[in-house]
Amino acid sequence: MISTVLQAVGLFVATNIDDIIVISLFFARGAGQRHLTAKITAGQYFGFAGILAVAVLIALGAGAFLPVEAIPYFGLVPLVLGLRAAWSSWREYRDNDGDDDSDGDSATGKGSGNAVGVLGVAGVTFANGGDNIGVYVPVFVNISHTAIAAYCVVFLILVGALVYIARFVATRRSIAEILEQWESVLFPLVLITLGVVILVSGGAFGL
């Protein structure tokens, strides 16, 4: 069992370490928003639970319900969210026109268009899990049902740790200052890039 747990930890780290950047940007995006940590955590859990559900179903032979070929199209989720964030940032910049005397929300870049929601986080998390599913399925196929359950439990525990690490990174003074200054550019850029990479690498739309 200890060996299974260690293998699960290693697999989780290998497939999710890059999520720290995305989650940190969510923290920067919603800075000052009430219950932000709870929303990001809930969204991360919902999204990752979806990843696990798909991986387990495919591994158990129920892949017909969600063919592997359909997974790359989930790249449309971060792509659309990124385009929406870019449009929101551009409108905010245009409306403020660089005026430092704007109201508090606009001056800090935390207007309603920048709100971070559970579903948005969940959608990005799930869409970014295509590679995870591709790695988890062959592992789950070759282990017992008990081991699959153990992997899932370990993964879900580590999701909370991942959010905590991302929050820690995003709240370090030097990093927070950079994220606050460039969040309006980095957030949509990262999501759009993520969406395009998922679509292209998965061969969606014949790309």
LOVEX-760800 format. One record per residue (C-alpha): chain; y, x, z. Coordinates in nm, 2 decimals. Each point is the difference from the previous one (the first is absolute). Example, Ala and Ser with C-alpha at 12.3 -4.5 7.8 and 13.67 -1.06 7.14 Angstrom:
BEGIN
<rec><chaine>A</chaine><yy>-0.45</yy><xx>1.23</xx><zz>0.78</zz></rec>
<rec><chaine>A</chaine><yy>0.34</yy><xx>0.14</xx><zz>-0.07</zz></rec>
END
This chain:
BEGIN
<rec><chaine>A</chaine><yy>0.00</yy><xx>0.00</xx><zz>0.00</zz></rec>
<rec><chaine>A</chaine><yy>0.24</yy><xx>0.29</xx><zz>0.08</zz></rec>
<rec><chaine>A</chaine><yy>-0.07</yy><xx>0.14</xx><zz>-0.34</zz></rec>
<rec><chaine>A</chaine><yy>0.08</yy><xx>-0.33</xx><zz>-0.16</zz></rec>
<rec><chaine>A</chaine><yy>0.33</yy><xx>-0.03</xx><zz>0.19</zz></rec>
<rec><chaine>A</chaine><yy>0.10</yy><xx>0.35</xx><zz>-0.10</zz></rec>
<rec><chaine>A</chaine><yy>-0.08</yy><xx>-0.07</xx><zz>-0.36</zz></rec>
<rec><chaine>A</chaine><yy>0.20</yy><xx>-0.32</xx><zz>0.01</zz></rec>
<rec><chaine>A</chaine><yy>0.30</yy><xx>0.18</xx><zz>0.15</zz></rec>
<rec><chaine>A</chaine><yy>-0.02</yy><xx>0.27</xx><zz>-0.27</zz></rec>
<rec><chaine>A</chaine><yy>-0.02</yy><xx>-0.26</xx><zz>-0.28</zz></rec>
<rec><chaine>A</chaine><yy>0.29</yy><xx>-0.20</xx><zz>0.14</zz></rec>
<rec><chaine>A</chaine><yy>0.22</yy><xx>0.31</xx><zz>0.03</zz></rec>
<rec><chaine>A</chaine><yy>-0.08</yy><xx>0.11</xx><zz>-0.35</zz></rec>
<rec><chaine>A</chaine><yy>0.07</yy><xx>-0.34</xx><zz>-0.16</zz></rec>
<rec><chaine>A</chaine><yy>0.30</yy><xx>-0.11</xx><zz>0.20</zz></rec>
<rec><chaine>A</chaine><yy>0.21</yy><xx>0.31</xx><zz>0.09</zz></rec>
<rec><chaine>A</chaine><yy>0.24</yy><xx>-0.08</xx><zz>-0.28</zz></rec>
<rec><chaine>A</chaine><yy>0.08</yy><xx>-0.34</xx><zz>0.14</zz></rec>
<rec><chaine>A</chaine><yy>0.21</yy><xx>0.17</xx><zz>0.27</zz></rec>
<rec><chaine>A</chaine><yy>0.28</yy><xx>0.05</xx><zz>-0.25</zz></rec>
<rec><chaine>A</chaine><yy>-0.01</yy><xx>-0.37</xx><zz>-0.11</zz></rec>
<rec><chaine>A</chaine><yy>-0.01</yy><xx>-0.13</xx><zz>0.35</zz></rec>
<rec><chaine>A</chaine><yy>0.28</yy><xx>0.23</xx><zz>0.11</zz></rec>
<rec><chaine>A</chaine><yy>0.21</yy><xx>-0.14</xx><zz>-0.28</zz></rec>
<rec><chaine>A</chaine><yy>-0.07</yy><xx>-0.35</xx><zz>0.13</zz></rec>
<rec><chaine>A</chaine><yy>0.13</yy><xx>0.11</xx><zz>0.34</zz></rec>
<rec><chaine>A</chaine><yy>0.31</yy><xx>0.14</xx><zz>-0.16</zz></rec>
<rec><chaine>A</chaine><yy>0.04</yy><xx>-0.31</xx><zz>-0.22</zz></rec>
<rec><chaine>A</chaine><yy>-0.01</yy><xx>-0.23</xx><zz>0.30</zz></rec>
<rec><chaine>A</chaine><yy>0.18</yy><xx>0.21</xx><zz>0.26</zz></rec>
<rec><chaine>A</chaine><yy>0.18</yy><xx>-0.23</xx><zz>0.25</zz></rec>
<rec><chaine>A</chaine><yy>-0.22</yy><xx>-0.30</xx><zz>-0.10</zz></rec>
<rec><chaine>A</chaine><yy>-0.15</yy><xx>-0.19</xx><zz>0.29</zz></rec>
<rec><chaine>A</chaine><yy>-0.38</yy><xx>0.05</xx><zz>0.06</zz></rec>
<rec><chaine>A</chaine><yy>-0.01</yy><xx>0.25</xx><zz>-0.28</zz></rec>
<rec><chaine>A</chaine><yy>-0.30</yy><xx>0.19</xx><zz>0.14</zz></rec>
<rec><chaine>A</chaine><yy>-0.20</yy><xx>-0.31</xx><zz>0.06</zz></rec>
<rec><chaine>A</chaine><yy>0.07</yy><xx>-0.12</xx><zz>-0.36</zz></rec>
<rec><chaine>A</chaine><yy>-0.10</yy><xx>0.33</xx><zz>-0.16</zz></rec>
<rec><chaine>A</chaine><yy>-0.31</yy><xx>0.03</xx><zz>0.22</zz></rec>
<rec><chaine>A</chaine><yy>-0.11</yy><xx>-0.36</xx><zz>-0.08</zz></rec>
<rec><chaine>A</chaine><yy>0.07</yy><xx>0.06</xx><zz>-0.37</zz></rec>
<rec><chaine>A</chaine><yy>-0.20</yy><xx>0.32</xx><zz>0.00</zz></rec>
<rec><chaine>A</chaine><yy>-0.29</yy><xx>-0.16</xx><zz>0.17</zz></rec>
<rec><chaine>A</chaine><yy>0.00</yy><xx>-0.30</xx><zz>-0.23</zz></rec>
<rec><chaine>A</chaine><yy>0.01</yy><xx>0.22</xx><zz>-0.31</zz></rec>
<rec><chaine>A</chaine><yy>-0.26</yy><xx>0.24</xx><zz>0.13</zz></rec>
<rec><chaine>A</chaine><yy>-0.23</yy><xx>-0.28</xx><zz>0.11</zz></rec>
<rec><chaine>A</chaine><yy>0.02</yy><xx>-0.12</xx><zz>-0.36</zz></rec>
<rec><chaine>A</chaine><yy>-0.10</yy><xx>0.35</xx><zz>-0.13</zz></rec>
<rec><chaine>A</chaine><yy>-0.30</yy><xx>0.00</xx><zz>0.24</zz></rec>
<rec><chaine>A</chaine><yy>-0.10</yy><xx>-0.35</xx><zz>-0.09</zz></rec>
<rec><chaine>A</chaine><yy>0.00</yy><xx>0.08</xx><zz>-0.38</zz></rec>
<rec><chaine>A</chaine><yy>-0.19</yy><xx>0.33</xx><zz>0.06</zz></rec>
<rec><chaine>A</chaine><yy>-0.26</yy><xx>-0.16</xx><zz>0.22</zz></rec>
<rec><chaine>A</chaine><yy>-0.05</yy><xx>-0.29</xx><zz>-0.24</zz></rec>
<rec><chaine>A</chaine><yy>-0.05</yy><xx>0.22</xx><zz>-0.30</zz></rec>
<rec><chaine>A</chaine><yy>-0.23</yy><xx>0.23</xx><zz>0.19</zz></rec>
<rec><chaine>A</chaine><yy>-0.21</yy><xx>-0.30</xx><zz>0.11</zz></rec>
<rec><chaine>A</chaine><yy>-0.03</yy><xx>-0.12</xx><zz>-0.36</zz></rec>
<rec><chaine>A</chaine><yy>0.27</yy><xx>-0.26</xx><zz>-0.01</zz></rec>
<rec><chaine>A</chaine><yy>0.23</yy><xx>0.19</xx><zz>-0.24</zz></rec>
<rec><chaine>A</chaine><yy>-0.01</yy><xx>-0.29</xx><zz>-0.25</zz></rec>
<rec><chaine>A</chaine><yy>0.26</yy><xx>-0.17</xx><zz>0.22</zz></rec>
<rec><chaine>A</chaine><yy>0.25</yy><xx>0.28</xx><zz>-0.06</zz></rec>
<rec><chaine>A</chaine><yy>-0.11</yy><xx>0.23</xx><zz>-0.28</zz></rec>
<rec><chaine>A</chaine><yy>0.10</yy><xx>0.37</xx><zz>0.05</zz></rec>
<rec><chaine>A</chaine><yy>0.18</yy><xx>-0.03</xx><zz>-0.33</zz></rec>
<rec><chaine>A</chaine><yy>0.25</yy><xx>-0.24</xx><zz>0.16</zz></rec>
<rec><chaine>A</chaine><yy>0.11</yy><xx>0.24</xx><zz>0.28</zz></rec>
<rec><chaine>A</chaine><yy>0.25</yy><xx>0.21</xx><zz>-0.21</zz></rec>
<rec><chaine>A</chaine><yy>0.20</yy><xx>-0.32</xx><zz>-0.07</zz></rec>
<rec><chaine>A</chaine><yy>0.10</yy><xx>-0.01</xx><zz>0.36</zz></rec>
<rec><chaine>A</chaine><yy>0.23</yy><xx>0.28</xx><zz>-0.09</zz></rec>
<rec><chaine>A</chaine><yy>0.23</yy><xx>-0.28</xx><zz>-0.12</zz></rec>
<rec><chaine>A</chaine><yy>0.07</yy><xx>-0.08</xx><zz>0.37</zz></rec>
<rec><chaine>A</chaine><yy>0.18</yy><xx>0.32</xx><zz>0.10</zz></rec>
<rec><chaine>A</chaine><yy>0.16</yy><xx>0.02</xx><zz>-0.35</zz></rec>
<rec><chaine>A</chaine><yy>0.16</yy><xx>-0.35</xx><zz>0.04</zz></rec>
<rec><chaine>A</chaine><yy>0.10</yy><xx>0.07</xx><zz>0.36</zz></rec>
<rec><chaine>A</chaine><yy>0.15</yy><xx>0.34</xx><zz>-0.11</zz></rec>
<rec><chaine>A</chaine><yy>0.20</yy><xx>-0.16</xx><zz>-0.28</zz></rec>
<rec><chaine>A</chaine><yy>0.12</yy><xx>-0.27</xx><zz>0.23</zz></rec>
<rec><chaine>A</chaine><yy>0.11</yy><xx>0.26</xx><zz>0.26</zz></rec>
<rec><chaine>A</chaine><yy>0.18</yy><xx>0.20</xx><zz>-0.27</zz></rec>
<rec><chaine>A</chaine><yy>0.18</yy><xx>-0.32</xx><zz>-0.12</zz></rec>
<rec><chaine>A</chaine><yy>0.09</yy><xx>-0.08</xx><zz>0.36</zz></rec>
<rec><chaine>A</chaine><yy>0.14</yy><xx>0.35</xx><zz>0.06</zz></rec>
<rec><chaine>A</chaine><yy>0.20</yy><xx>0.00</xx><zz>-0.32</zz></rec>
<rec><chaine>A</chaine><yy>0.15</yy><xx>-0.34</xx><zz>0.08</zz></rec>
<rec><chaine>A</chaine><yy>0.09</yy><xx>0.11</xx><zz>0.35</zz></rec>
<rec><chaine>A</chaine><yy>0.16</yy><xx>0.32</xx><zz>-0.14</zz></rec>
<rec><chaine>A</chaine><yy>0.19</yy><xx>-0.20</xx><zz>-0.26</zz></rec>
<rec><chaine>A</chaine><yy>0.12</yy><xx>-0.26</xx><zz>0.25</zz></rec>
<rec><chaine>A</chaine><yy>0.11</yy><xx>0.26</xx><zz>0.25</zz></rec>
<rec><chaine>A</chaine><yy>0.14</yy><xx>0.23</xx><zz>-0.27</zz></rec>
<rec><chaine>A</chaine><yy>-0.03</yy><xx>0.29</xx><zz>0.25</zz></rec>
<rec><chaine>A</chaine><yy>0.23</yy><xx>-0.18</xx><zz>0.25</zz></rec>
<rec><chaine>A</chaine><yy>-0.06</yy><xx>0.15</xx><zz>0.35</zz></rec>
<rec><chaine>A</chaine><yy>0.18</yy><xx>-0.30</xx><zz>0.15</zz></rec>
<rec><chaine>A</chaine><yy>-0.28</yy><xx>-0.24</xx><zz>-0.09</zz></rec>
<rec><chaine>A</chaine><yy>-0.17</yy><xx>-0.20</xx><zz>0.27</zz></rec>
<rec><chaine>A</chaine><yy>-0.26</yy><xx>0.16</xx><zz>0.22</zz></rec>
<rec><chaine>A</chaine><yy>-0.31</yy><xx>-0.11</xx><zz>-0.18</zz></rec>
<rec><chaine>A</chaine><yy>0.13</yy><xx>0.11</xx><zz>-0.34</zz></rec>
<rec><chaine>A</chaine><yy>0.14</yy><xx>0.33</xx><zz>0.13</zz></rec>
<rec><chaine>A</chaine><yy>-0.34</yy><xx>0.09</xx><zz>0.14</zz></rec>
<rec><chaine>A</chaine><yy>-0.19</yy><xx>-0.12</xx><zz>-0.30</zz></rec>
<rec><chaine>A</chaine><yy>-0.18</yy><xx>-0.25</xx><zz>0.21</zz></rec>
<rec><chaine>A</chaine><yy>0.09</yy><xx>-0.33</xx><zz>-0.17</zz></rec>
<rec><chaine>A</chaine><yy>-0.24</yy><xx>-0.28</xx><zz>-0.05</zz></rec>
<rec><chaine>A</chaine><yy>-0.12</yy><xx>0.15</xx><zz>-0.33</zz></rec>
<rec><chaine>A</chaine><yy>-0.14</yy><xx>0.29</xx><zz>0.19</zz></rec>
<rec><chaine>A</chaine><yy>-0.21</yy><xx>-0.21</xx><zz>0.25</zz></rec>
<rec><chaine>A</chaine><yy>-0.35</yy><xx>0.13</xx><zz>0.05</zz></rec>
<rec><chaine>A</chaine><yy>-0.26</yy><xx>-0.27</xx><zz>0.02</zz></rec>
<rec><chaine>A</chaine><yy>-0.37</yy><xx>-0.02</xx><zz>0.09</zz></rec>
<rec><chaine>A</chaine><yy>-0.11</yy><xx>-0.12</xx><zz>-0.34</zz></rec>
<rec><chaine>A</chaine><yy>0.20</yy><xx>0.27</xx><zz>-0.18</zz></rec>
<rec><chaine>A</chaine><yy>-0.16</yy><xx>0.28</xx><zz>0.21</zz></rec>
<rec><chaine>A</chaine><yy>-0.34</yy><xx>-0.16</xx><zz>-0.04</zz></rec>
<rec><chaine>A</chaine><yy>0.04</yy><xx>-0.02</xx><zz>-0.38</zz></rec>
<rec><chaine>A</chaine><yy>0.10</yy><xx>0.36</xx><zz>-0.04</zz></rec>
<rec><chaine>A</chaine><yy>-0.28</yy><xx>0.11</xx><zz>0.23</zz></rec>
<rec><chaine>A</chaine><yy>-0.26</yy><xx>-0.19</xx><zz>-0.19</zz></rec>
<rec><chaine>A</chaine><yy>0.13</yy><xx>0.10</xx><zz>-0.34</zz></rec>
<rec><chaine>A</chaine><yy>0.00</yy><xx>0.37</xx><zz>0.11</zz></rec>
<rec><chaine>A</chaine><yy>-0.37</yy><xx>-0.04</xx><zz>0.11</zz></rec>
<rec><chaine>A</chaine><yy>-0.16</yy><xx>0.01</xx><zz>-0.35</zz></rec>
<rec><chaine>A</chaine><yy>-0.10</yy><xx>0.36</xx><zz>0.05</zz></rec>
<rec><chaine>A</chaine><yy>-0.12</yy><xx>-0.08</xx><zz>0.35</zz></rec>
<rec><chaine>A</chaine><yy>-0.23</yy><xx>-0.27</xx><zz>-0.13</zz></rec>
<rec><chaine>A</chaine><yy>-0.13</yy><xx>0.24</xx><zz>-0.27</zz></rec>
<rec><chaine>A</chaine><yy>-0.09</yy><xx>0.25</xx><zz>0.27</zz></rec>
<rec><chaine>A</chaine><yy>-0.13</yy><xx>-0.24</xx><zz>0.27</zz></rec>
<rec><chaine>A</chaine><yy>-0.24</yy><xx>-0.20</xx><zz>-0.23</zz></rec>
<rec><chaine>A</chaine><yy>-0.24</yy><xx>0.29</xx><zz>-0.08</zz></rec>
<rec><chaine>A</chaine><yy>0.00</yy><xx>0.10</xx><zz>0.37</zz></rec>
<rec><chaine>A</chaine><yy>-0.07</yy><xx>-0.35</xx><zz>0.12</zz></rec>
<rec><chaine>A</chaine><yy>-0.28</yy><xx>-0.04</xx><zz>-0.26</zz></rec>
<rec><chaine>A</chaine><yy>-0.19</yy><xx>0.29</xx><zz>0.14</zz></rec>
<rec><chaine>A</chaine><yy>0.02</yy><xx>-0.08</xx><zz>0.37</zz></rec>
<rec><chaine>A</chaine><yy>-0.14</yy><xx>-0.28</xx><zz>0.23</zz></rec>
<rec><chaine>A</chaine><yy>0.19</yy><xx>-0.32</xx><zz>0.08</zz></rec>
<rec><chaine>A</chaine><yy>0.04</yy><xx>0.13</xx><zz>0.36</zz></rec>
<rec><chaine>A</chaine><yy>0.16</yy><xx>0.31</xx><zz>-0.13</zz></rec>
<rec><chaine>A</chaine><yy>0.23</yy><xx>-0.20</xx><zz>-0.23</zz></rec>
<rec><chaine>A</chaine><yy>0.11</yy><xx>-0.20</xx><zz>0.31</zz></rec>
<rec><chaine>A</chaine><yy>0.07</yy><xx>0.32</xx><zz>0.19</zz></rec>
<rec><chaine>A</chaine><yy>0.20</yy><xx>0.14</xx><zz>-0.29</zz></rec>
<rec><chaine>A</chaine><yy>0.21</yy><xx>-0.32</xx><zz>-0.01</zz></rec>
<rec><chaine>A</chaine><yy>0.07</yy><xx>0.01</xx><zz>0.37</zz></rec>
<rec><chaine>A</chaine><yy>0.11</yy><xx>0.36</xx><zz>-0.01</zz></rec>
<rec><chaine>A</chaine><yy>0.22</yy><xx>-0.06</xx><zz>-0.30</zz></rec>
<rec><chaine>A</chaine><yy>0.17</yy><xx>-0.30</xx><zz>0.17</zz></rec>
<rec><chaine>A</chaine><yy>0.07</yy><xx>0.21</xx><zz>0.31</zz></rec>
<rec><chaine>A</chaine><yy>0.14</yy><xx>0.28</xx><zz>-0.21</zz></rec>
<rec><chaine>A</chaine><yy>0.24</yy><xx>-0.24</xx><zz>-0.18</zz></rec>
<rec><chaine>A</chaine><yy>0.19</yy><xx>-0.04</xx><zz>0.32</zz></rec>
<rec><chaine>A</chaine><yy>0.01</yy><xx>0.38</xx><zz>0.04</zz></rec>
<rec><chaine>A</chaine><yy>0.13</yy><xx>0.03</xx><zz>-0.35</zz></rec>
<rec><chaine>A</chaine><yy>0.29</yy><xx>-0.24</xx><zz>0.06</zz></rec>
<rec><chaine>A</chaine><yy>0.08</yy><xx>0.18</xx><zz>0.32</zz></rec>
<rec><chaine>A</chaine><yy>0.01</yy><xx>0.34</xx><zz>-0.17</zz></rec>
<rec><chaine>A</chaine><yy>0.22</yy><xx>-0.14</xx><zz>-0.28</zz></rec>
<rec><chaine>A</chaine><yy>0.24</yy><xx>-0.15</xx><zz>0.26</zz></rec>
<rec><chaine>A</chaine><yy>0.01</yy><xx>0.33</xx><zz>0.18</zz></rec>
<rec><chaine>A</chaine><yy>0.08</yy><xx>0.18</xx><zz>-0.33</zz></rec>
<rec><chaine>A</chaine><yy>0.27</yy><xx>-0.25</xx><zz>-0.10</zz></rec>
<rec><chaine>A</chaine><yy>0.18</yy><xx>0.01</xx><zz>0.33</zz></rec>
<rec><chaine>A</chaine><yy>0.03</yy><xx>0.38</xx><zz>0.03</zz></rec>
<rec><chaine>A</chaine><yy>0.38</yy><xx>0.07</xx><zz>-0.02</zz></rec>
<rec><chaine>A</chaine><yy>0.00</yy><xx>0.23</xx><zz>-0.30</zz></rec>
<rec><chaine>A</chaine><yy>-0.25</yy><xx>-0.21</xx><zz>-0.20</zz></rec>
<rec><chaine>A</chaine><yy>0.17</yy><xx>-0.33</xx><zz>0.11</zz></rec>
<rec><chaine>A</chaine><yy>0.33</yy><xx>0.13</xx><zz>-0.13</zz></rec>
<rec><chaine>A</chaine><yy>-0.14</yy><xx>0.08</xx><zz>-0.34</zz></rec>
<rec><chaine>A</chaine><yy>-0.19</yy><xx>-0.33</xx><zz>-0.02</zz></rec>
<rec><chaine>A</chaine><yy>0.31</yy><xx>-0.19</xx><zz>0.10</zz></rec>
<rec><chaine>A</chaine><yy>0.21</yy><xx>0.17</xx><zz>-0.26</zz></rec>
<rec><chaine>A</chaine><yy>-0.25</yy><xx>-0.02</xx><zz>-0.29</zz></rec>
<rec><chaine>A</chaine><yy>-0.21</yy><xx>-0.30</xx><zz>0.10</zz></rec>
<rec><chaine>A</chaine><yy>0.17</yy><xx>-0.23</xx><zz>-0.26</zz></rec>
<rec><chaine>A</chaine><yy>-0.11</yy><xx>0.24</xx><zz>-0.27</zz></rec>
<rec><chaine>A</chaine><yy>-0.33</yy><xx>0.13</xx><zz>0.14</zz></rec>
<rec><chaine>A</chaine><yy>-0.15</yy><xx>-0.34</xx><zz>0.09</zz></rec>
<rec><chaine>A</chaine><yy>0.02</yy><xx>-0.16</xx><zz>-0.34</zz></rec>
<rec><chaine>A</chaine><yy>-0.08</yy><xx>0.33</xx><zz>-0.17</zz></rec>
<rec><chaine>A</chaine><yy>-0.32</yy><xx>0.05</xx><zz>0.20</zz></rec>
<rec><chaine>A</chaine><yy>-0.12</yy><xx>-0.36</xx><zz>-0.05</zz></rec>
<rec><chaine>A</chaine><yy>0.07</yy><xx>0.00</xx><zz>-0.37</zz></rec>
<rec><chaine>A</chaine><yy>-0.17</yy><xx>0.34</xx><zz>-0.04</zz></rec>
<rec><chaine>A</chaine><yy>-0.29</yy><xx>-0.12</xx><zz>0.20</zz></rec>
<rec><chaine>A</chaine><yy>-0.04</yy><xx>-0.31</xx><zz>-0.20</zz></rec>
<rec><chaine>A</chaine><yy>0.01</yy><xx>0.19</xx><zz>-0.33</zz></rec>
<rec><chaine>A</chaine><yy>-0.25</yy><xx>0.26</xx><zz>0.12</zz></rec>
<rec><chaine>A</chaine><yy>-0.24</yy><xx>-0.28</xx><zz>0.11</zz></rec>
<rec><chaine>A</chaine><yy>0.03</yy><xx>-0.18</xx><zz>-0.33</zz></rec>
<rec><chaine>A</chaine><yy>-0.03</yy><xx>0.31</xx><zz>-0.22</zz></rec>
<rec><chaine>A</chaine><yy>-0.27</yy><xx>0.18</xx><zz>0.19</zz></rec>
<rec><chaine>A</chaine><yy>-0.21</yy><xx>-0.32</xx><zz>0.01</zz></rec>
<rec><chaine>A</chaine><yy>0.04</yy><xx>-0.07</xx><zz>-0.37</zz></rec>
<rec><chaine>A</chaine><yy>0.18</yy><xx>-0.34</xx><zz>0.05</zz></rec>
<rec><chaine>A</chaine><yy>0.13</yy><xx>-0.16</xx><zz>-0.32</zz></rec>
<rec><chaine>A</chaine><yy>-0.19</yy><xx>0.26</xx><zz>-0.20</zz></rec>
<rec><chaine>A</chaine><yy>0.23</yy><xx>0.28</xx><zz>0.13</zz></rec>
END
